[in-house]
Amino acid sequence: MQKSLSLGITAITAAIMIGSMTIEHQVFASIECKSCITQFQILTRSFGADAGKIILIDKSIPISQFIQLNLQFEKNIIKAVYAGHVNTPNDPAIRDLVTKYGDDLLKLNPPDQVKPLLEAYQAGVLRLFTPLLCKC
């Protein structure tokens, strides 16, 4: 009972943090950036939900660590986008953040079923923030 209450509180806190961060970052964004960031957030929520279910069932790592890692990654990507790292040719900032996120998640030793989801998520993020697709 205590554990499920703790997980519920963590999930609610994460949702509030994500919502406030979304509003904070999108107020001053151009229409093109809002579209890229919105697509990124949708991709992130989908990955978080799919991988989070696996982690919750497996109980191999605390879900709060996974949520915290995701929130920090989302924040870092949004900052990089607003700093102009999308349309700079050969700029490694987004790629480096995606790689670091993957490495940090794997250090937590998630269940094996999370690894293919992570790879697909990383590829999706990199594809989304190519200068051809994102005009920030």
C-alpha positions in Angstrom: 0.0 0.0 0.0 2.7 2.4 1.0 4.8 1.6 -2.1 1.8 2.2 -4.5 1.0 5.5 -2.7 4.6 6.5 -3.1 4.5 5.6 -6.8 1.3 7.5 -7.3 2.7 10.6 -5.6 5.8 10.4 -7.8 3.7 10.1 -11.0 1.6 13.1 -10.0 4.7 15.1 -9.2 6.2 14.2 -12.5 3.1 15.1 -14.4 3.0 18.5 -12.7 6.6 19.2 -13.4 6.2 18.2 -17.0 3.2 20.4 -17.4 4.9 23.4 -15.9 8.0 22.9 -17.9 6.0 22.5 -21.1 4.2 25.8 -20.5 7.3 27.6 -19.4 9.3 26.6 -22.5 6.6 27.0 -25.1 5.3 30.5 -24.3 8.2 32.2 -26.1 8.7 29.6 -28.9 8.2 30.2 -32.6 5.5 28.1 -34.3 8.1 25.9 -35.8 9.8 25.2 -32.5 6.5 24.5 -30.8 5.8 21.9 -33.4 9.2 20.1 -33.0 9.1 20.3 -29.2 5.5 19.1 -29.1 6.4 16.1 -31.3 9.4 15.5 -29.0 7.2 15.6 -25.9 4.7 13.2 -27.5 7.6 10.8 -28.4 9.0 11.1 -24.9 5.6 10.5 -23.2 5.1 7.4 -25.3 8.6 6.0 -24.5 8.2 6.9 -20.8 4.8 5.1 -20.6 6.0 2.0 -22.5 9.3 1.6 -20.7 7.8 2.7 -17.4 5.3 -0.1 -17.4 8.1 -2.6 -18.0 10.1 -1.1 -15.2 7.2 -1.0 -12.8 6.4 -4.7 -13.4 10.0 -5.8 -13.2 10.8 -3.6 -10.2 14.5 -3.7 -11.2 15.0 0.0 -10.7 13.0 2.6 -8.8 10.5 4.2 -11.2 11.3 7.6 -9.6 14.9 7.4 -11.0 13.6 6.7 -14.5 11.1 9.6 -14.3 13.7 11.9 -13.0 16.2 10.9 -15.8 13.4 11.5 -18.4 12.5 14.9 -17.0 16.2 16.0 -17.0 16.7 14.7 -20.6 13.6 16.5 -21.8 14.7 19.8 -20.2 18.2 19.5 -21.7 16.9 18.8 -25.2 14.5 21.8 -25.0 17.3 24.0 -23.8 19.5 22.8 -26.7 16.8 23.5 -29.2 16.3 27.0 -28.0 20.0 27.6 -28.0 20.0 26.9 -31.7 21.6 23.5 -31.8 19.1 22.1 -34.4 20.0 24.2 -37.5 23.7 24.4 -37.0 25.4 22.0 -39.5 27.2 19.1 -37.8 26.4 20.4 -34.3 26.7 17.4 -32.0 24.8 18.9 -29.0 21.5 17.0 -29.6 23.3 13.8 -30.6 25.5 14.0 -27.4 22.5 14.6 -25.2 20.7 11.6 -26.7 23.8 9.4 -26.3 24.3 10.5 -22.7 20.6 9.8 -21.9 20.9 6.3 -23.3 24.1 5.7 -21.3 22.6 7.0 -18.1 19.5 4.9 -18.5 21.5 1.7 -19.2 23.6 2.4 -16.1 20.4 2.0 -14.1 20.3 -1.6 -15.4 16.7 -1.6 -16.7 15.0 -4.8 -17.8 16.2 -6.1 -21.2 12.9 -5.3 -22.8 13.6 -1.6 -22.3 16.7 -1.6 -24.5 15.0 -2.0 -27.9 12.5 0.7 -26.9 15.4 3.0 -25.9 17.1 2.5 -29.2 13.9 3.3 -31.2 13.3 6.3 -29.0 16.8 7.6 -29.5 16.6 7.2 -33.2 13.2 9.0 -33.2 14.6 11.9 -31.3 17.6 12.3 -33.6 15.4 12.0 -36.6 12.9 14.6 -35.2 15.7 17.2 -34.6 17.4 17.1 -37.9 17.5 20.5 -39.6 15.3 19.1 -42.4 12.4 18.4 -40.1 12.8 21.0 -37.4 13.0 24.7 -38.4 13.7 26.2 -35.0 
